[in-house]
């Protein structure tokens, strides 16, 4: 891994203990200019990770608490009549920031969830016939509670497809939680990167070379999801673009200007799992759908 990214992972690791792989994936998602979904039980560090990423890249940050009574206007803003000037004035909502934490996004109604679709895809919002551009860069980090918890609405496929990656932090291991309880982990001040540095890295990622063999490997993976009877929801063209984008960011973080099949495999589960649906439920199958798909395609035969 490149020294600057190794330092960033270590710095974030002082705040999110024992989760280096998830931190690497979160950084990869931001370098690839994608949105990140984190599904976990409450208290696992989802909010801490999002806030730390905003600090790290010096991004304007806002947190939107999604609840069942949250309205689209509470998030996007609204046009309000100014009696003094006798004119309508647009009041921007909290979505007009560079990094948005959509906290417990699956507790809001489907109507409110869908209000984010345009913002996430086109980096703009349309209100009362007027289109307003969002700040650049623009990232959404959505957190959601497991769907078996009460008061949750499942995210529709169109919403899930707009998240480049989905990760889960999970419980910390024994040593990490012990260090947290004893206070023996020495938290360092979060380094603040210049926004121009993030933009420069994002531009360099587009120059990471993808050979025909790697492109064919990606195509074989997404095609397999569409032709295998075991999947009722396959990987879309947006998913194949996301996979290439994330793999390039992963390779760049590991100091390479070319892609290997290993880069695709490193990000595949995070990019693909939330986009897939099984054709039937198998209570005896514990393997992730994306992992089963990955295991079924030989990169050397692609």
N, C-alpha and C positions, 0 to 999 in steps of 0.2 A: 504494500500500500504506500502511496506517496506520503512523504513526511508530513505535509501540511494537513492532509486528511487524517492521518494517524493521530496528530495532535488534537484535531477537532473531536474525534471519537473518544479520546481519553478525557478531554474536557467535559463532554456531555456525559461520559461515564461516571463522573463525580456526582452527577445529579440523578442519573438513572442507573442504579447499581446493578451490575451483573447482566447487562443486556447489550453487549457489543454488537451482536448480529443485527438486532432490531434497530440500533442506532445507525449502523451502516446502511441499512435499507431505507431509513427515513432520510438520511443525507442523500442517498441515491435518488430518491423520489424528488427532492427539491432541486437537485442538479439537473434532473430531467424535465423540470418545469411542470411537474404533475401534482395532483392532489392526493392526499394521504388519508386513508380510513383506518382507525385503530379501534378494534373491538376487544373489549375486556370488561371484567367486573370492576365496580367502583374501587378506587383506592390503589390502582396499580401503577399510577404515574403518567397517565395519558396527558393530563393537563400540564404537568411539569415538563414533559418532553416538548409539547407544542410551544410553551412559553420560552423554553431554553433555545429552541430553534430560531424563534423570532429575535431573541437577544443576540444569538450567534451571528446572524446575518444582518443585524441592524434594521429590521423590518418594522414598519408600523403594525401594531397588533391590536386586535379586538376579540373579545370572547362573547359569543352569543349563546345564551342558555336556551336550548330548545325545550319547549314545554307544549302540552296539548293545546294551550290557548294562545300560543305565539302566532301572530299574523304576519303575512308577507311584508306588510308595510313597516312592521317593527324591525325587520331585518334590512329591507332595501331602502326605506325612506318613503316620503310622501310629499305631494304638492299641497302646500298650505296657503290659504288666502291671507295676505297681509293687509289688514284694514287701513293701516296708516298710509301705505303707498298705493293702496287699491290695485294690487296685482297679486298673482299667484307666484309663490316662491317654492322652489324645491329644497327640501331639507333631507340631506343625505343620511342614510342609516349606517349602522356599524359595519355593513358589508364593504363600505368604501375604505378599506385598509389593505395593506399588502399581505398580511397573513391573518386569516380568520379561523378562529377555533369554533367550529360548529359543535358545541358540547351536547352530548346525548342527542344526536341528530334524529335518532329513531323514536324519540318521545314526542316529536311534533307531528301534526296531521299531514297526510299526503299532500294537501294543498300547499302547505308551507314548505315542505320538502322540495316540491317541484319548482318553487320560486327560485331555487338556487341553480337550476339546470342551465339557464342562459348565462348566468354569471360564471359558472365553472367551465363551460364550453367556449363561450365567445368573449369572456372577460368584459362584459358589459351588462347593463340592466335596462329594461324598457319600462317606463312608467308614464302613464297618461299620454301615450303616443310619442314620447320623447326618449331617445336612447342616450344613456350616460356611460362613458367609458370608465372602467375601474382602474385603480392604480396598477402600475407595472413595477415589479412583478406582482402577480396575484396568486396566492396559494390558499387552498382550503384544507384544513386538517379537521376531519370529522371524527368524533368519537361516538361509539354506540355501545349500549349495553347488550348482552346476549338476549336473543329474541325470546328466550323462555321466561325472562323477567316480566313482571306485570307492567302495564302502561306503555308498552312499546309497539310501534308500527313497523312492519318489515319494509326496508327500503326497496323501492321498485327497481327492476333491472336497469332502466334508463339512468337512474341515479347512481347505482353501483358501477355502471360502465364508465362513468365520468371520473371515478377515482382511479388514478394510475396504479396505486398499490393499496393493499390491505395487510396490516400486520397485527399481531397480538403480543403484548409484553409478557403476560403471564406472571406467575409468582416468582419472586427472586429466589435464588438458591440459598442454602443455609448460611454460607459465609457472607454473602452480600447483605442478607437481612440482619445477621449478627452485627456486621459493621455499622449498619444503619442504627440499630438499637443502642449500641455502645457509643456511637458518635465518633468512631475511630477513623472514618473516612474523612480525609482532609479535602473539603471542597475548595477548588481553586476558582478565582474570579473567571467568569465566562469571557473568553476572548471575543471581541466585537470585530467582525470582518467588515470591511467596506462593501457597500452594496455593489460598487463597480467590480469588485473581485468576483462576487457571485455571478454577475452578468457575464464577465469574461470567461469564467469556467463554463457557463452554459453554452456560450458560443463555440468554445473549443470542443465541447462534446459532439457537436454536429460534424466535426472533422474526423471522428473516430471511424476508421474504415471497417466496413462490413463486407466480407467476401461473399461470392456467390454461394459457397458451401454453407455459410452461417445463415444467409437469407433463406436458402432452401430448407435449412433445419427449422427455422421459425415457421415457414409455410407448411412444413410437414406436421408440426405440432398443432397449428390452428386447424388445418384440414382434417387431421385425425379427430379433433373434437367435434367436427361437423358431420363426419361420416360414420362415427362409431355409435351404435344404437344406445349405448349406456348414458348418453348425454341428451337431456331435453333442451338445455340452453347451451349453445356452443360459443366459441370465442369469435367476436365480431372483428371486422377490419380495424376498428379503433383499438381493439386488444392487441392485434399484431403490431400496429404502430407503437403502442405503449411498450410492448415487449422489446422491440428494437431500441426504443429511446432509453429504457431503463438499463438494458444490457450495455449500451454505449456509456452511460453514466458510470456503471459499475466498473467497466474496463478502464475508464479515465481515472477513477479513484485509485485503481491498482496500477497506475503508471504505464498504461499501454495505449497506443493510438490505433489499435486494431482489435477486432472482436474474436473471441474464442467461443466454442460451444459451452465452455464452463461458465462464461458470463451470462449466457441465456439461462442456463440451469440455475445459477445463483439467484436470479430474480424471478424465475418462472412462477413459483408458488405464490409469491406476494402479488404478482401481476394477474395471475389467472384464476386463483381459487374462488374469489368472490364473484367471478363472472360465470362460473359453471354451475349447472344444476343437473342432478342425476335424473335419469328417465324413470327410475324406480328406487325406492328406499330399501337398502339392505342393512338390516340391524347388525349383521355380523361383519360388515366391512368397516374397518377403522382407518384405512389408508385414505388420505386426502385425494379428492378427485384429480386435482392438478398433478399430484405425485404419481398417481396411476397413469395419467396421460404421459407424463415425462418418462416414466419407466418403459412405456410401450414404443417409444421412438428412439432408434439408434442414431446418434449424431453422425456416425461415420457412414451411414447408409443414406444420409439426407442429400 
